[in-house]
Amino acid sequence: MKKNKLVRVNLCEEIRNDAAASYWLKAALDSALKRDPVDAVTDAEVLVMALRERCTGAFSKLPAFLFQAK
């Protein structure tokens, strides 16, 4: 079980040090790491659901002909 925790810590550090990672992602990660981990994960999961819903809604408003095979 410690190995899984170690992987998560390394992933956080990789994101923080990755020049290609967005400023928003790094700021969100830094903010989340200061919080209770359970609360941070719960909020992150809700955020993912809301963003996926927004994305799905955006696609549903596009004209159907854009998705037809040529």
Secondary structure, DSSP 8 states (H G I E B T S, - for coil): -HHHHHHHHHHHHHHHH-TTS-HHHHHHHHHHHTS-HHHHHHHHHHHHHHHHHHHHHHHHTS-GGGGS--
